[in-house]
């Protein structure tokens, strides 16, 4: 079945958003389908976080239409949120809670029964090599351990859409490989993943579709191979720099190092 014959999981029409007099999104049209891993990239201030926060129902005052699972999110029916998982770039975890208390609490918020949430969370912590700290306070956790707890909390209720903002932050090399494989397995099960990162080589490798936002507009949309074939050459980083007009990185780096080496 072609994508055009099935219902998009996420649909945006003429999405616009301004903060005061500053336009952030200038008319985004987008359809996303089940099983896609979307690499959602762009420079700081391009509107990536704003788009995600609108879809999560965290930002109001936008213009245009956003439909998730076929329903307009402006209708204030929040049932769709139970089918969404989210890992923000800066995670606000309750440091005074143990991992068990936090994960069980999040599971219950999503409608899981307390014992089910606890049982599932403990097994997922074990798969990340963290079962022995399940009853420890989060305040004692390293950055990587906190990131694993956030990933578990976003997946505990088996969501259909997963929004990830720099999800590999703080993870060791082995954990990175495990998380990449988890995302591939989830996509194969028909889950939709919105993956936002500044680490271009990771986005290039894991995404089935890459969307580049610049200045509030989508300036590229396709697989990495498709983006390369559209007269863009090299790595995703090269394509990113070409389409966003940033070519000064080498000159800036050379000047920076020359200052470091001043006697």
N, C-alpha and C positions, 0 to 999 in steps of 0.2 A: 504494500500500500504506500503510495507516495505521501509526502508530508502535506501536500496541498489538499489531500482527501481526508485528512484527519484533523481533529480539533486541536488547535495550539493550547499548550498548558498555560502559557503567558502570552498576552497580546497587548500591545501598546499602539495607540493612534494619536499622532500629533501631540505627544507629551511635552509640555512646557512647564518650567518652574523658574521662578525668580526669587531672590532674597533681596527685598527692598527694590532698588533700581537695577540690581545686577542679575541679568539672565544667566541661569546655569544650564538649563535644558531648553533647546530652541526648536523642538519639533522632532521628537524621536518616534519612529515607526519601527516596530519590532514584533516578530512572532517567533516563539520558542516552543519546541516540541519535546515530548517525553523521550528520555534516553540520550539527550544531548548534554555534553559537557561544554559549557560556554566559557571561554576565556574572555573575561570582561575587563578590558584594559584601557588605559588612557593616562595622560599626565595628571598631576595633582590639580584639582579644581575643574576637571573636565566634566564632572557631573556623575561619576560612577556611584559614589556613596549615596548621592541624592536619589538616583534611580532605584537603588536597592531599598533605601528607607521608605520610598513611596510604596513599593511593592509590599513591604512589611507592614504598611499602615502606620509608620512612625512619623511621616511627614504629610501634612495637609496643605491645601492652597495651590495645588497643581492645576494646570489646564490640560484638557485632552481626556483620553479614556485609557484606563488600565483594567484589563480583564484577567483573572487568574482562575483556572479550572472552569472557564466559560462564563464566570460571573463578574460583573462590574464591582470593583472593590469600593467604589463611592457609595454603594447601597448600604454600607455599614453592617453588612452581614460578615461577622468575623470568624465564621466557621472555618474558612479556608486557612486560617492561621494555624490550626491544629495539624495541617498537612505540610507545614513548612518548618525547616530547621535553619538556624543562623549561627554562624561564628563570626563575631565582629573582630575588627583588627585589634582593638584595645578591649580586652575582656574585663568586665567588672565582676569579679567573683567575690562571694561573701567569705572573706578570709577567716572569720571566726567559726565558720562551719567546717565540719569534716567533709571529705569527698562523698561519703555515704549520705550525709544529711543534705548536701547540695543537690546531688544527682537525683535522690528520691524526691526532693521538693520539686525539681524541674519536671520530673516524670509525672508527678501528680498534677502539676499545672497543665500539662498536655493531656490529662484525662486518664493516665495509667493508674491502676490500683496500686496502693503503696507497696505491698509485698512483691507485686510483679515488677515495679520500677526498681526496687532494691535488688531483687534477684538478677535482673537483666544488667543493671549497672555494675554489680560486682563481677559478673562474668566478662563484661566488656573491659573493665579495669584490668582483669587478669590477662586478657589478650594483649593489652598494651604493657604488660609486665609491671603493673602497679597494684596488684591485689594486696600486697603487704602494707600499703599505705592507705587502704580504702577507708579506714577509721581514723586517719590522721587529719589534723586541721590543714586546710588549704594554705594557710599562712606559711607553712613549713615547706611548701612545694617550690621546685625550680620553675623557670619559665616554660621549659618543655613539658613538665608534668602538668602544669596549669593548662597548656594548650591541648594536651590529651584529654583532660577533664572536659574542656569546652567542646571538643569534637564529639565526645561521648554524649554530652548533654544535648547536642544538636541532633543526634541520631537515635536517641533512646526511644522515641515514639514512632520510629520508622516513617519519616516524612517522605512526601513525593517530590518536593523541591527543596534543595539545599543551597543556601547562600553562604559562600565562604570568602572571607576577606583576609588575605595573607595567612592561610590555614597552616602553613608549614613553619611558621615563625617559632624559632627556639627548639625545633625538633632535631635530633641527631640523624645521621645518614640512614641508619637502619629503619628508624621510624618514618622517615620521609618515603622510603620505598614501600613500607606497609600502607601508609595513607594513600599514596598514588594508586596502589592496587585496590584498596577499598573503594576509591572513587570509580575506578574502571568497573568493578563488580556491581556497584550501585547503578551505574549508567546501563550496564547490561541487563539489569533487572527493571529497566524502564524509568528510573529516577532521573530527574532533571537537576543539573548542578550548575550554578552560577559561580564561577571561580574568578576572583579578582586578586591580582598580584602584580608587583613590579619586577618579579623575577621572570624575565622573558623566556629563558630557556625551559623553565618548568611549564609555563603556559603553552609554549610551542609543542612540548611533548605530550601533555595530557589532554589538550582540548580537541574536541571533534569540530568545533566551530569557534572562531575568534572574532570578537566584536570590538572595534577600536573606536572609542569616543574621544572627540577632540573639539573643544570650544562649544560643547552642548549639542553637537551633531554626531551621528554615526558616520565615520569616514571610511570604514572598511568592515566587511562582514563576509566571512567564508572560512573554509578550512585553511590551514597553513599552506598547503599545496596550491589552493586557489589564489590566495593572496600573493604567493610567489609568482604564479603564472600571469598575474595582472601587471606585468612589467616591473614588479618590485623584485629586487634581488637580495640574496643573502639570508641572514637569520631574521627571526621575528624582531629582534632588537633593531636591526638595520631598517626593516620595514616601518617599525614604530617611529624611529628617528626621521625617516623620510617623510612620513605622512603627518607628523606633528611639527615638522620644521625645525627640529632640534639637531643641529650639526656641530655645536660648539664643544661637545664633550671632550674631544682630544685636546683642543686649545686650552680649555679650562683646566684639565688635568695637568698639562705641561706647565702652565703658569703656577698651579698649586704646588707642584713638586719643586719648581725653581725657588719658590719662597721657602719651602721646607729646608732646602739645601743651602740657603743663605748663611754665610758665616757671621 
